[in-house]
């Protein structure tokens, strides 16, 4: 049955034409606006902390100058001090800044009416270039001051973070998702989705572990908040500090629940190994366990359950076991790569003190996540999937007539994926079966009339010519056959040829 292919029909609206000056004005506004708004947001937070702190002196110039290294830190650019390097940077400001840049890029794409993947490069390059130039300039201006940054690292770091955020912002409007996902077969696409789901579930387990640790040590958390200072400004600053580093703590908890653990200076925490020691007096760190517990290895069951769920979601992706295993493998690689990126951004140097460095082992975490997803997922997908049907015995195969609807066959609205086939189909004339009449009573000899070749003799002369007919009985068939051949050759326009006996033949 022929049907209209609605999956390939895409309603696209041709965007309005813009002059080069208009396009340039929109791109410059997006690039400069994302820098200015991000810098202003960082400065506003610092102004709030300075205004509420007890012994802090508030000044506009001081806030604007202090916002420069904070803006670099929001782009995840490491800062250097006389005592060491601050590489363990908060992830919440980075996430908020990327959200702001993504919204700005999406707004610019909407104003320009972009709809093709290649059209996104103008928006992405303009935003990434502006952030790179500003970041490098700030690092150069800071020079050898109290807070420093490497200009090359600031240039490329700001470009990478802003470019990634802008690409995510314009991806849906410019069809970047379709360009990437359309190249994947259904098995790989299902495995990719399962991998992202597994990563999200594991990170959620890490967040649950942090929440459980804070709840279990709430008296310690309250005491740390009270010991920070009696004023409202100090408490607000400590609270903002904890919120800024909350994603880092969630990633550390994620590494803990899968078995890789994390470390802070000489302190090592994992379900299978615990080395205690002093930690900074930050209320967020009260979620860390204070000693080893006998039930600590039980948290590894979460990774096992998620691996089983991945295999369960991949059990129906195909009837072939190898295809199901390939889907689980893609899911394991996706989750491992995501874990590697998260772990690489969560840790770093901590000013060369007693708590330096803060480490979430990226390589070990990626390997452990891949094992938790691949091993139980492959077993479940292999055993719980559809089994291949047994071969049908010879001779027992039955022919099943396909369903055919004559009304669908005569549908004038049938559209093929190829335009040329559609035009040819529309030119065909539909003829009813009643117009064809076949006479089934025709004999095989009705194709020609024998009377044309045999002359009837009168009945009176039948008896007289009986003896002649008997005499010529052997010669008449040959003569009739020769006459038929000659007349047939004449109808076809052919001349008779002479054989060796000088007899005309076809």
Secondary structure by P-SEA (a helix, b strand, c coil): cccccccccccccccccccaaaaaaaaaaaaaaaaaaaaaaaaaaaaaaaaacccbbbbaaaaaaaaaaaaaaaabbbbbccccccccccaaaaaaaaaaaaaaaaaaaaaacccccccaaaaaaaaaaaaaaaaaaaaaaaccccccccaaaaaaaaaaaaaaaaaaaaccccaaaaaaaaaccaaaaaaaaaaaaaaaaaaaaaaaaaaaaaaaaaaaaaaaaaaccccaaaaaaaaaaaaaaaaaaaaaaaaaaaccccccccccccccbbbbbbcccccccccccccccccccccaaaaaaaaaaaaaaaccccccaaaaaaaaaaaaaaaaaaaaaaaaaabbbccccccccccccaaaaaaaaaaaacaaaaaaaaacccccccccccccbbbbbcccccccccccccccccaaaaaaaaabbbbccccccccccccccccccccccbbbbcccccccaaaaaaaacccaaaaaaaaaaaaaaaaabbbbbbcccccccc
